[in-house]
């Protein structure tokens, strides 16, 4: 085993986390596992290329004991989740996977392949077409450019109703995917079972250390296990024993083909959380524990505990508002019931939390998904006593959202806080030291400004960061104020530590002018002054009862007990409405569109909407605000143009932002490049600000 990634511990704070552990006969150097995540870093052919190899190798080099790959395709006909995922559906996939496994092994990490079939959570456009696409791609490689052009029209193609049905245990459609669904025949079930075993054998031949069967998140194995999705009346449905048959026969087939010494883990969704969306039928923890015990009896070497499905996605891929460790009880319950090792993720965001959950006996190994994206080196940093240097995941879901979008364009997903994520093959870990002490100024200490300052300082520039306020953070400080959003602030705190260690000079309470900048004499100015809130031209908008979101969230205005209208149902408006409800206001939300939060990623909407409905928020959809009075507002229906008045005591505007550009024209007199970044260039989210700043600071 190579030792280039083994970092000696400077403290014994986390002895259990950094102790060896075993899954079957596979010994791991520590209890840190990279959880499987589809990021689309592979090729449409299903083989790891340099992009994917570098991505996984970075996490192995960063100190992970075990890498579990993203879901691996075993069936090219009904089991294609997306182009860009790894495949083990053919012998030609063995050699490329072996090359990737070798790169992971040289850093002392082990690798398991997660074998997978999406079942009803598939895209119908991929059913039966991938084999033809693979053939076309091998004969004519430019075909894939055409393929991704076509996939961008997938929503329109699906509406035609001409696409084939996705295959599942029963004809029960996934409400999230909303596609035609058919039941698998027994003959098809036999074939899929054999394909799992064949894929496992290929994984073994490639030199990987084991496999994980994906029986969670609503995919095919879980669909057979769950009474919600398995309505069959034959030997593969009905009672628990019949519902277990599919998984039992897969494990038996893997054992027969790979031998007793090849480790098999099962990722198991032990609670589907359907009760949280008003459905009764589905797996609950009591049933999940019984299934876990059965899986142990089948001969599995470990259980990777998870939960939920696509329809209840927030209960396995949590937004920021979910507390760290909120579902560790699931893993703990399974661990009490079985004797084989238990792995689990459980929104673990610190070494202290991981050590505590191991010590408490909640689990045997700690899985890390999104934290591995934000900082692939966190394990080495924890072990070396450098916890303050870790970039902590804030659970913003930018990775999953960009992965889904990228799947239609042949691009990898991104991490909001780590621009290198998925790009390790072309972006070096160490930036060139070519700043040579030259002076640069950064105006604004939000995430864009802090990112630019950090990168420029790493390159060897002398950086002065000027902030008009008393603290860093900018708009993130406001974003962290609504209920349970405190973790968003971590990205600012972590960047501040890095800037301070790199010697960035930060001047607070500084109103920037061209005279101040002339004293600094920078070679360039990075303008990260953010954006300003848009105030629409509506009669009465200048009244004393009209306020901006920023005035509410920073505490400047108190609307306790008042009837408040929030204008605009974007995520900022919805989170402000939630904050107002928590402060005792009676809230209505006014939105011109016919739906709430149009264009917002569904997980964020699904997170906040139920909370607003429970607090009695009234929604006026398809209504345009036409006038504001001291005693109320006037609305016009977008469709019918009917007018109506609503008694309101205060109005909060959340209709968008635009770049703050007042300073830009003044700074032109300096005669040096003025480079807008973040919201000052184009309003967006944290991920947009970080990536904008990183790009500008590395190319200057």
Secondary structure as GFF3:
##gff-version 3
##sequence-region A 1 700
A	DSSP	beta_strand	21	23	.	.	.	ID=ss1
A	DSSP	beta_strand	26	28	.	.	.	ID=ss2
A	DSSP	beta_strand	32	34	.	.	.	ID=ss3
A	DSSP	alpha_helix	50	61	.	.	.	ID=ss4
A	DSSP	beta_strand	66	73	.	.	.	ID=ss5
A	DSSP	alpha_helix	93	105	.	.	.	ID=ss6
A	DSSP	beta_strand	110	116	.	.	.	ID=ss7
A	DSSP	three_ten_helix	119	121	.	.	.	ID=ss8
A	DSSP	three_ten_helix	124	126	.	.	.	ID=ss9
A	DSSP	alpha_helix	130	139	.	.	.	ID=ss10
A	DSSP	alpha_helix	143	151	.	.	.	ID=ss11
A	DSSP	alpha_helix	154	158	.	.	.	ID=ss12
A	DSSP	beta_strand	166	168	.	.	.	ID=ss13
A	DSSP	beta_strand	181	183	.	.	.	ID=ss14
A	DSSP	alpha_helix	186	205	.	.	.	ID=ss15
A	DSSP	beta_strand	210	215	.	.	.	ID=ss16
A	DSSP	alpha_helix	220	225	.	.	.	ID=ss17
A	DSSP	alpha_helix	240	258	.	.	.	ID=ss18
A	DSSP	beta_strand	263	269	.	.	.	ID=ss19
A	DSSP	three_ten_helix	274	277	.	.	.	ID=ss20
A	DSSP	alpha_helix	285	297	.	.	.	ID=ss21
A	DSSP	beta_strand	302	306	.	.	.	ID=ss22
A	DSSP	three_ten_helix	310	315	.	.	.	ID=ss23
A	DSSP	alpha_helix	328	337	.	.	.	ID=ss24
A	DSSP	beta_strand	341	344	.	.	.	ID=ss25
A	DSSP	alpha_helix	351	359	.	.	.	ID=ss26
A	DSSP	beta_strand	365	368	.	.	.	ID=ss27
A	DSSP	alpha_helix	370	374	.	.	.	ID=ss28
A	DSSP	alpha_helix	378	383	.	.	.	ID=ss29
A	DSSP	three_ten_helix	387	389	.	.	.	ID=ss30
A	DSSP	alpha_helix	398	407	.	.	.	ID=ss31
A	DSSP	beta_strand	439	443	.	.	.	ID=ss32
A	DSSP	alpha_helix	447	458	.	.	.	ID=ss33
A	DSSP	beta_strand	462	466	.	.	.	ID=ss34
A	DSSP	alpha_helix	475	479	.	.	.	ID=ss35
A	DSSP	three_ten_helix	486	489	.	.	.	ID=ss36
A	DSSP	alpha_helix	490	501	.	.	.	ID=ss37
A	DSSP	beta_strand	505	507	.	.	.	ID=ss38
A	DSSP	alpha_helix	514	520	.	.	.	ID=ss39
A	DSSP	beta_strand	524	527	.	.	.	ID=ss40
A	DSSP	beta_strand	531	533	.	.	.	ID=ss41
A	DSSP	beta_strand	546	548	.	.	.	ID=ss42
A	DSSP	alpha_helix	549	553	.	.	.	ID=ss43
A	DSSP	beta_strand	563	567	.	.	.	ID=ss44
A	DSSP	alpha_helix	571	582	.	.	.	ID=ss45
A	DSSP	beta_strand	586	591	.	.	.	ID=ss46
A	DSSP	alpha_helix	602	614	.	.	.	ID=ss47
A	DSSP	beta_strand	618	621	.	.	.	ID=ss48
A	DSSP	beta_strand	623	629	.	.	.	ID=ss49
A	DSSP	beta_strand	632	637	.	.	.	ID=ss50
A	DSSP	beta_strand	643	647	.	.	.	ID=ss51
A	DSSP	beta_strand	650	653	.	.	.	ID=ss52
A	DSSP	beta_strand	657	659	.	.	.	ID=ss53
A	DSSP	alpha_helix	662	667	.	.	.	ID=ss54
A	DSSP	three_ten_helix	668	670	.	.	.	ID=ss55
A	DSSP	beta_strand	673	676	.	.	.	ID=ss56
A	DSSP	three_ten_helix	678	680	.	.	.	ID=ss57
A	DSSP	alpha_helix	686	699	.	.	.	ID=ss58
###
